[in-house]
Amino acid sequence: MKFGVDYENHTSYPAPGQIILYPGGISETEILLGYGGVHFACKMGQLAGNHFIALTSNLDKLADLGPKVLWEGAQEIVFEGVDA
């Protein structure tokens, strides 16, 4: 899928809770959620994605998410907005 965006505010090391969009190029388009110590890369080397949103609550539960997805597959997720 093409999002029609270039690199802006991009990082290869998202902090826990940061969600980044890799717009494609060397690898396929990806959306990544940092849940611990992350170095975003592929077989060809380091990649960088655009940090566009961050989770701000329940960050202590993120460390359990990675292994759960790895061993159990995709999980249901709900994003709820908070009025500023």
ChimeraX attribute file (.defattr): number of C-alpha atoms within 10 A of each C-alpha:
attribute: neighborCount
match mode: 1-to-1
recipient: residues
	/A:1	8
	/A:2	8
	/A:3	10
	/A:4	7
	/A:5	11
	/A:6	12
	/A:7	13
	/A:8	11
	/A:9	11
	/A:10	17
	/A:11	18
	/A:12	17
	/A:13	19
	/A:14	24
	/A:15	17
	/A:16	19
	/A:17	20
	/A:18	18
	/A:19	19
	/A:20	25
	/A:21	21
	/A:22	25
	/A:23	21
	/A:24	18
	/A:25	8
	/A:26	13
	/A:27	14
	/A:28	11
	/A:29	15
	/A:30	13
	/A:31	12
	/A:32	18
	/A:33	22
	/A:34	21
	/A:35	20
	/A:36	18
	/A:37	11
	/A:38	14
	/A:39	15
	/A:40	18
	/A:41	13
	/A:42	11
	/A:43	8
	/A:44	8
	/A:45	9
	/A:46	11
	/A:47	19
	/A:48	21
	/A:49	25
	/A:50	22
	/A:51	23
	/A:52	12
	/A:53	12
	/A:54	15
	/A:55	14
	/A:56	9
	/A:57	9
	/A:58	8
	/A:59	12
	/A:60	11
	/A:61	9
	/A:62	17
	/A:63	14
	/A:64	11
	/A:65	13
	/A:66	15
	/A:67	11
	/A:68	12
	/A:69	11
	/A:70	9
	/A:71	8
	/A:72	9
	/A:73	9
	/A:74	9
	/A:75	8
	/A:76	4
	/A:77	6
	/A:78	5
	/A:79	6
	/A:80	6
	/A:81	6
	/A:82	5
	/A:83	4
	/A:84	3
